[in-house]
Amino acid sequence: MDVRSQISMVFHLDKCIGCHTCSIACKNIWTDRKGTDYMWWNNVETKPGTGYPTRWEDQVNYKGGWRVGDDGELHLRSTSKGSVVFNLFHSPTQPSLDDYYEPWTYDYENLFNAPEGDDQPVARPVSMITGEPMDIEAGPNWDDDMGGSPIYAESDPNLEDLSPQERQQMFEIERLAFFYLPRICNHCLNPSCVASCPSGALYKRGEDGIVLINQERCRAWRSCVSACPYKKTYFNWSTGKSEKCILCYPRLETGQAPACFHSCVGRIRYLGNVLYDADRMLEAAKRPDLELVDAEREMILDPHDPDVTAQAFANGVPEAVIDSAQKSPVYKFVKEWGLALPLHVEFRTFPMLFYVPPLLPVMSKQEGEVVRTDTEDLFADVEKARAPIRYLSRMFAAGNDGKVRYALRKQYAVRLHRRHRTVGDIDHETALRALAEADCTEDQADAIYKLASLPTFDERFVIPAMQREQAIAMTEDPHEHKQSVGFGFLTGPKRG
């Protein structure tokens, strides 16, 4: 058993209001420089929708992540030992700028200083790359709130497995269904971006699992861009280096939450560390798609188990980090309660960002009638949800409907339990029956309600005590005593 610590996250999608405050907070701190104009390390998408970059979930086209080959072994989709040299100079599966968007600003000078005339002066859009006037054709949230759009929403790859009736249900305007999906780098346990890098610039920090790019070693091969199935690694055309979300590790090392977490208006974000068994990873990644959620959860170990904590301590995991793992909200949502699920676990990178699937409105409309709580079939509302379970399972459980159904039923049972406690329109017997059928107790329901609805900052962000002196040592070259893996964003590629 190889026990390691990993910083992990949970996003509660029923609480996201799509305000993009998280995106702006990240943009202002990390990606407001030349060459990063088009980058959004944190972005919020409307689902169903095509996302950013366009149709990033379609790995038939982009070939990100891992696959199990005919030999039963894991292989990168984007490259191989035989093709890595050729892919250095030509990577047809890499997204182009058109798949993101061409960043622009406006010619405010003309607006403010135009000479007097008969026409109202305007500020024309100007490319931030070429400086030339341009027509705006796309943006990072171009399909925001377009859940019923026949152009954007119907191009969502997750709709492919839905029946015609389910697709019609999602796009009828009177019962339109959409929700928001915030995304950052998943800091995966089995990151394909790290495995694909020919220069070894990408690495996973041993003390917390955060995936970073060494700016000194990066040689602009861009293999990481192709290999990441979530398309959360970007190429800076100005510096000639790849960049990505660093989970605000300078903030974590000083006990602060990442910028996007700290600024979240809906308080949907939770952060903590988990202990996992690295020895199980390879076999877990080879399991069938429908078993991958269980495989990832089985890798996450019980931090209260004496054998686990002893092995973690023997592996060099500090006692303070083990203590924080025992209080981690992520462990509760993912392992203890079974509410949070990984996004597209079929990519086999084992993402460390989990999502509580959206239960959506309390009441919805079916066949002209408002659906209300049926005391005979308590979970009828879940089965008739406006976002079909099949759609959600394609996103969060590699097609395993049971995992999503379990999470939604438990959420709904907690809702009925709280209605009994606060509104009184559900009797105690019905509330108890709902909890029992959803594999939940009253104590657990109260704990879920408290952490989901009434958490304090310290309950949402259980940040382990970082070994800051070790982190500083890692950023220094022992021979030259200079920064070697830090930010280095503003310097371009070395010439000659």
KAVEN-V62722 format. One record per backbone hydrogen bond with DSSP energy under -1.0 kcal/mol. CO is the residue of the C=O (numbers start at 1). NH is the residue of the N-H. Records with the same first field share a line. If there is no record, write none. Layout:
CO=NH + NH
This chain:
2=278
4=276
6=274
8=272
9=354
10=270
11=356
12=15
20=24
21=25
22=26
23=27
24=28
25=29
26=30
33=36
36=39
43=183
45=181
47=179
50=55
53=56
55=58
57=59
58=62
65=77
67=75
69=72
73=69
75=67
80=84
83=87
86=89 + 90
91=94
96=99
99=54
103=128
105=126
106=108
107=111
108=112
109=113
124=107
125=134
126=105
127=131
132=127
139=142
141=144
143=146
146=149
149=154
152=155
153=156
156=159
157=160
159=162
163=167
164=168
165=169
166=170
167=171
170=177
172=175
173=176
179=47
181=45
183=43
186=352
191=195
192=196
201=214
203=212
205=209
208=7
210=205
212=203
214=218
222=226
223=227
224=228
227=65
234=243
236=240
241=236
243=234
246=249
248=251 + 252
249=253
251=254 + 256
252=255
258=262
259=263
268=12
270=10
271=462
272=8
274=6
275=301
276=4
277=280
278=281
280=284
281=285
284=287
288=291
289=292
291=295
292=296
293=297
294=298
295=299
299=277
302=305
305=309
306=310
307=311
308=312
309=313
310=314
311=315
312=317
313=316
318=322
319=323
320=324
321=325
322=326
328=332
329=333
330=334
331=335 + 336
332=337
333=339 + 340
341=355
344=347
345=348
347=66
349=190
350=189
352=9
354=11
355=341
356=13
364=371
366=369
369=366
377=380
379=383
380=384
382=385
388=392
389=393
390=394
391=395
392=396
393=397 + 399
395=344
397=400
399=401
400=404
401=405
402=406
403=407
404=408
405=409
406=410
407=411
408=412
409=413
410=414
411=415
412=416
413=417
414=418
415=419
416=420
417=421
418=422
419=423 + 424
427=431
428=432
429=433
430=434
431=435
432=436
433=437
434=438
435=440
436=439
441=445
442=446
443=447
444=448
445=449
446=450
447=451
448=452
449=453
450=454
456=460
457=461
460=271
461=463
466=468
467=471
468=472
469=473
470=474
473=476
475=484
477=481
482=477
